Amino acid sequence: MELDKIKELWNEVELLKEKQHAGDERVKEMLKNKGKTALSKLITLAKIGMIAIIPLGIFGCFYFMNPHMVFGLIFALFCAIGFPFEVYGYRLLKSIDYSNMAVTDVLDRILKYQKFVRAGEKFGLFFFASYMGTWSFFRYKQEFGLEIHLSIIIFLIAICLLGLIGIFVLYKKLYYNRLNQIKESLKELKEFEKSDE
């Protein structure tokens, strides 16, 4: 009789262990899926950037030709130089495999990509400010000469400032929020795996 009770208890314990293990696996899968979703959005964004940069360069080349041809050529050159960087970012993201890589390896690549994005943001802000400021100055000079039209000057400064704020907000929304989601899911996954050991 005692032996039957022990066997029954043993079976219940084993069943509970199996349920806990299945629950643990489900939680791990949910955390991985959370990170995978954010990663797939970043990959899509990188692919769009890689495809769009060439037509953007061509369009910008013709749009910024006025007041001087050099502005259009500089913009096209900026886009041409940016293309390999877009490809690098895309390949870096595509090399991340949640299913077959250790959490630390995924985190290393995500941090590497985050540094890459930060450098791109700083360069983009600097290029936008210097390029648009110079282009606006020469365009103003071409249209109005040395006459001072305060409302137009304020308008051009406001456009440049809005562009800078727009770049900052876009980077935060499109890149940093998703990178933080991935890092958060990896942190939770790492803690979960530690508690499993």
ABEGO torsion letter per residue (X at the ends): XAAAAAAAAAAAAAAAAAAAAAAAAAAAAAAAAAAAAAAAAAAAAAAAAAAAAAAAAAAAAAAAAOABAAAAAAAAAAAAAAAAAAAAAAAAAAABBAAABBAAAAAAAAAAAAAAAAAAAAAAAAAAAAAAAAAAAAAAAAAAEABBBAAAAAAAAAAAAAAAAAAAAAAAAAAAAAAAAAAAAAAAAAAAAAAAX
